[in-house]
Amino acid sequence: MTNQPAESPESSPKKPSLHTLPIDKIYRSPHQMRRHFDSQSLEELADSLRLEGLLQAITVRPMGNAFELVAGERRLRAAQILGWETIEARVVEISDEDAAIKGLIENLQRRDLSPIDEARGYKQLVEPPYQMTQEAIARRVGKCQTSIARSLAVLELPAEIQELMPKGTITESHTRYLRRISNRAEQVRMASRIDREGWSVKETERRVNELLGKPELNRRSEKRRQSDRLSSIRSVNDRDPLADVWAEVLAADQDAGPALDEARYEGEGCWDLRIKLSAMDNARASLGDFFVRLGHTLNGPLPSSEKARRGKPHSS
């Protein structure tokens, strides 16, 4: 991109016009909700601009002797990385409200906008000077009012959680369950684990229900997880000669001892077993009971009357 002298925008207040403007006369919009711009992504965009040029002009509006950016901040930042002095821009004359809406919509159309940035964008519109209703925002951005309300609710979370959300591990769906926890310190602790361990939304739901003491929900969640494990094991039945054994042990009464969390055939006669203990009390006896039951299963079906037998030596 070669430097060109700036052109004065046409005087028409309505019709957008294309101009080559000095970059140092273009200022960041106060309506920009995005706080984080990935440096690697910007470098990749700058490489594209270097090779292909600017394929889509940015949009600005006149503000005195300068211009306020309406849409295209990533393109503008990439141009600054390249050291461009001028950039092509569409000059439009629009109200503050329209400028805020256009910037919001541009960001919503990008997939990498974090839930917290989206919520902050909506918050700008519901507060002065715009004071738009959630219904009005929903109409302008093409979403339902419930979606706007859920997004705004994210801002009720502790600041520590809001700071984690741009990383992308914690979604708005995760926060619906975090908000069920009244203790804010506990909210932060669980959010940190979600971020560190990469919990799914369903896993978060299970953990929150467990924390809040809802055993009936926990049992349903555990049954779903057990069903998923069984399906996974059966799917490798063609190549795992003991797949039926793992399915039998997984389906066993969980009160009879420790649960088999996972069994996976690695090939070439190698298996990977993971055993989950519900409690650490008397762990050695519990593990012994488990392998007794496993031995019975390997040698044939375990009679129901024997399932409750625990801690007895196995002779074979």
C-alpha positions, 0 to 999 in steps of 0.5 A: 500500500503506497502512501497517498494524500488524504481526500476530503470527504464529500459533504453529503451527510447520508451517502457513504463515500470511499476515501484514502485517509491518514491512519493517525487521524483515525481514532478507536471507537469508544463503543468497541467491546473487544478488549483482547486482540490475539497478536498471532491472528493480527500478524497473520492478517498483516501478512495477508494485507502485505500480499493481497492488499486491503480487500475491504475498506474500514468504516469511519465517521467524521468527528471534527477534523478527525475520524472515529472508527466504526468497523474494521479495527483488526484491519486498522491494527494490521495496517499499523503493524505494516507501517502504513500511513494511509488506509482506504475507508468508507466515511459515513455520517451516523448517530452514536447509537448506530455507530455502537450497533454497527460495531457490535454487529461486526464483532458478533459476526466474528466467531472469536468474540468472547462471551464477556466481550459480547456482554460488555457490548450489550451493557453499553447499549442498555446504559446511558446515553443509549438506554436501549431495552433488551428487546430493542437490542435483540431486534437490531442484532437478530437475536432473541431477548432471552439470549441478550438477558443471559449474556448480560447475566455474565457480568454479575459473576466475580471479576476473577471469572470475567477475566478468565472468559476471554481464554474461551474455556468458560462459555456462557453455558458454563456460567449458567451453572456457576451462577447457581452457587451463592458463595462467590469464592466457591464460584471462583474456585470452580471456574478456575478448575473449569479453566484448568481442567477443561470441563465440558458443560455437562461435567460442570453441571454434575460438579455444581449439583454435587456441590449443592447436594442434589444426589438425584441429579448426580445419579442421573448424570452418572448414569449418562456417563456410565452409558457413554462409557459402555457405548465406547467400550462396545464400539471396540468390540471387534478388536477387543477380545475382552470388551464384553467383560469390561461391559459386565464389570461396568454394569455391576452394582456400584455398591459392591465396591470401587467403580471401573472408570474406564477400560480401553484396549490398546492393541497387541494384548495391552489393556488400560484400566482406570479404577475410581474409588468412591471413598479412600477408607479401607482402599486396599480391601475395596481394590481386593474386592474389585479384582475378586469380582473381576476374576468371577466375571472373567470365569463366568457370570457372577451370581446375584447372591454373590454380588453382595459378598465382600472381603472374602478370599477367592480361591481358584 
